[in-house]
Amino acid sequence: TLEAFKKRINKAARVGVETAKKAGTIFMSTGHAESLPPAYTYMGKTLVEKGAKLYNPSIYSIMSEDNEHWLGSICNVTMLFLDGAVRHTHDDCNMDKIIEAEGIRPDLAIADHGFGAAMIRAKIPTILIVDTNDIELIVAACTYPERIFPIPIHDNAGVDESMAMAYYFEHLAGTIR
């Protein structure tokens, strides 16, 4: 419902601003390369303006049974690539292991799908974009409310809808002192 969205995004914005005020490092990743990267970029910009730093891991090759995929970032949002194009995925792409191997521990993540699950396993506080098809993430958010801050949205709705969420996040962040 709209009330659940407002309650959850308010908490997520507060956590984001608190992290930014401490000059915290934020990692953003999405399996929804079609609709969420602009919103994540905008949320990241909002938090950088409040003092946060953004973290991008190195480019990594991810082997699957039939193809070689790559993890890379566009505008500070890590995504899965195949043949030069971004791809939708629910896979975690071993992101928790990659972060551990790089020796950089973000103070906060903004993530969805498998990337969100990887952040949860790594015990990194996470603003978690959740959809009804992410039941495991909904359960995890209920299990770890002290470090998982879900924002319920329809993640396939499109760029306009995800940007509406990002604009509201920016508005809320601007009201937090």
C-alpha positions, -999 to 999 in steps of 0.1 A, spaced: 0 0 0 10 36 -3 12 40 35 37 11 37 57 27 10 58 61 27 67 45 61 95 24 46 110 50 23 111 75 51 132 51 72 155 44 42 160 81 36 169 86 72 194 58 72 209 71 39 213 106 53 228 93 86 254 73 66 261 103 43 266 127 73 294 103 86 310 105 51 300 68 47 307 47 16 277 36 -4 275 7 -29 247 5 -54 237 -25 -75 207 -37 -95 194 -67 -113 169 -44 -130 191 -28 -156 160 -16 -175 142 5 -149 162 11 -117 197 25 -126 185 61 -131 167 60 -98 198 46 -80 220 72 -96 197 99 -84 195 85 -49 233 82 -49 236 119 -60 213 129 -32 235 111 -6 268 124 -21 254 159 -17 250 151 20 286 138 23 286 102 12 312 86 -11 302 60 -37 320 27 -42 324 8 -75 341 -26 -76 364 -35 -103 351 -51 -135 346 -88 -129 341 -118 -152 312 -141 -141 311 -175 -158 278 -192 -163 271 -225 -180 266 -210 -214 282 -175 -214 307 -153 -199 290 -123 -182 306 -92 -167 299 -71 -137 305 -34 -143 291 -1 -134 274 27 -152 270 60 -133 281 42 -100 255 14 -103 269 -21 -106 250 -43 -131 254 -75 -151 266 -73 -187 265 -98 -216 277 -89 -251 281 -52 -242 245 -49 -230 231 -48 -195 210 -78 -185 182 -84 -160 192 -109 -133 180 -122 -99 215 -138 -94 238 -125 -67 268 -127 -90 289 -135 -60 289 -98 -51 295 -105 -14 326 -125 -22 338 -97 -46 334 -70 -20 353 -92 5 381 -99 -21 385 -62 -27 388 -55 10 364 -26 9 334 -27 31 306 -3 22 288 14 51 255 11 32 242 -6 1 213 3 -22 203 -29 -40 176 -53 -52 172 -90 -61 203 -112 -58 226 -82 -52 205 -73 -22 207 -109 -10 245 -107 -13 246 -75 8 224 -92 34 248 -122 36 277 -98 39 259 -81 68 260 -47 51 232 -23 60 210 -22 29 183 0 15 165 -28 -2 142 -23 -32 117 -51 -29 90 -63 -52 64 -90 -44 85 -115 -64 113 -111 -39 98 -131 -11 131 -141 4 141 -104 6 108 -96 23 115 -123 49 150 -111 54 138 -75 59 115 -88 86 143 -109 102 169 -81 102 150 -48 106 180 -32 123 201 -34 90 177 -39 62 155 -10 51 130 -21 24 113 2 0 84 -17 -16 79 -8 -53 69 -25 -85 104 -28 -99 92 -36 -134 69 -6 -136 94 15 -156 118 44 -153 91 70 -147 78 51 -117 113 43 -102 123 80 -107 92 90 -88 105 69 -59 140 86 -62 125 121 -63 105 113 -31 137 99 -15 155 132 -24 126 152 -9 127 132 23 165 134 25 162 172 22 139 174 53 163 154 76 186 175 97 
